[in-house]
Amino acid sequence: MTGRERVQARIQGRPVDSLPLMPITMMFAADTIGVPYLEYVTDHRVLAEAQLETAAKFDFDYVSVISDPAREASDLGAKIQWFDNQPPAIVETQALLRDKTSLAGLRRPEIADSRRMLDRVEGVRLLAKQAGACKIVEGWVEGPCAMAADLRGLNTLMLDLYDDEGFVIDLFEFVVAMETEFARAQVRAGATLIGIGDAAASLIGPKFYHRFVQPYEQKLIRTIRGIGVPVRLHICGNTRKILSGMGQTGADIIDLDFLSPLAEGRAAMGESQVLLGNMDPVRALRDGSPDSVFQRLEACYADAGPRYIVGAGCEIARGTPHENVMAMTRFARSRN
């Protein structure tokens, strides 16, 4: 099976020849080809080269354009701090919507005229041309809670959940409409799966998650799946209190970070949900040994059951020994 066939078969519940392998690589991929991370996040040609070389070196079943959470915010006009060899950061003290009345005048970027969103679309196009026949090409968008926090400021958004329900709903509607078009552009360019990153959702409790976030994750996922591609939902952090809700979003693949046990995810989401994760990317993967990595993945597989995709809980950390990543590959190819 090709990597593309393997991932698609796992999503569809068909037999696979080995476990799909889909770990997130960003800074690790840039380091693999020896480029500063600033080049990786600003030039889709560099990103594509790094993804293709990393996927080939470790026999990953996919390539991805995930890089940083600031693409959409940057094109909307948010203040961004840039670093030579680290991900760009949104300047929360100067949040674009620090005055919430600004939302009424905010307009979605035209992707064809944007800078960073268009660069991601072109990254998808290049990856699809180079590897789309044999590997899944993953596009990427921000989830409703994460994008809202990028625009409003994380701490301020948390207060808005208590203080201004109407504003939060309007903001989430704006975000979902924008991310839908961003996803659509990536699918047109050749993406065969869309990843959604909604990290901020792990910081709120189940009450607000079910009231505000889950309905808009469901709406975004439903629309993207309607375009014709499966969806991967990745929420960094401790999501143990919202596992059942995540399983009801309609995402084809649910990523679990190392703080959220796979056994609990399986119990909360049922046998049909495809799970990915959840090895600690630092203590278990970066700081482990090939043997300990292999053993940890055996435990993950035992907890998750057959509807499983191999990956770390989050991004493979910079500085992870290549032999430890190869241990992930050896494990994936030894099981089905």
Secondary structure, DSSP 8 states (H G I E B T S, - for coil): --HHHHHHHHHHT---SS--B----SHHHHHHTT--HHHHHH-HHHHHHHHHHHHHHHT-SEEE----TTHHHHHHT--EE--SSS--EE-GGG-TTSSGGGGGG-----GGG-SHHHHHHHHHHHHHHHHTTTSEEEEEEE-HHHHHHHHH-HHHHHHHHHH-HHHHHHHHHHHHHHHHHHHHHHHHHT-SEEEEE-GGGGGS-HHHIIIIIHHHHHHHHHHHHHHT--EEEEE-S--GGGHHHHHTS--SEEEE-TTS-HHHHHHHH-TTSEEEEEE-IIIIIISS-HHHHHHHHHHHHHHH-SSEEEEESSS--TT--HHHHHHHHHHHHH--
